[in-house]
Amino acid sequence: GQLWAGCRLGTVYRISTTRRVVLAKFVAHPGRPVLALCYHAPRRCFASAAGEEDVLVWEQGLAADAEPGRVLHCDSPITALALASAASFRFLVGGALDGSVIVWDLHGGEIVCAKLHAHPTAVRCLTAMAVASGNSSSSVMVHISSSAGDRETMYWALIVKRPARTQTHTFMNIGTSFKDFVKGTREEGREPAHEGPGWAGGG
């Protein structure tokens, strides 16, 4: 297995957990501690942030000292990251210092959904999963859950469509908190599968 770790000097390490050696290192954010890091094994890509408005994304070639494939920007420093993919879609989800959540489509580096207003404080934990919509290759649903220091987990289901010959996106946001989700399922006579701060929608 492999472990990905960011250090306070801004370097990201790819470590073999069986051999206990460093396989590669990436000088991502010189002089700044890595605050957010995520790796997506199926697509062999990772993203990192260091409390700045820029997010670095490595999409190809994870050899030692490789350069980031692209730099994504948002209005608030990123404190949490998650990667998700389905069909031809690849998404990067970022949680920000101002409590918002941002979604990028890595196909073109565009922001699909900016400023999902999630929490009054910085996002500390984030998960994302993309699911293809039936047999369609132009539409996916992105499940996102986030939590911060406000003791409430927020959940969204974004339906993202990409027209065949353009990079324009349309999306539908179904947002709710975990507390409202539990209340709704109980009113319908069903018990939620999980109850607590560790709940992550889309599982």
Salt bridges, closest charged atoms under 4 A:
GLU52 OE1 - HIS29 ND1 3.83
GLU52 OE2 - ARG32 NE 3.15
ASP54 OD1 - HIS73 ND1 2.87
GLU59 OE2 - ARG70 NE 2.58
GLU59 OE1 - ARG90 NH1 2.63
ASP98 OD2 - LYS115 NZ 2.48
ASP105 OD2 - ARG162 NH2 2.86
ASP105 OD2 - HIS169 NE2 2.75
GLU110 OE1 - HIS169 ND1 3.35
ASP150 OD2 - HIS119 ND1 2.97
GLU152 OE2 - LYS179 NZ 3.86
GLU188 OE1 - ARG190 NH2 2.60
GLU191 OE1 - ARG186 NE 3.47
GLU195 OE1 - ARG186 NH2 2.71
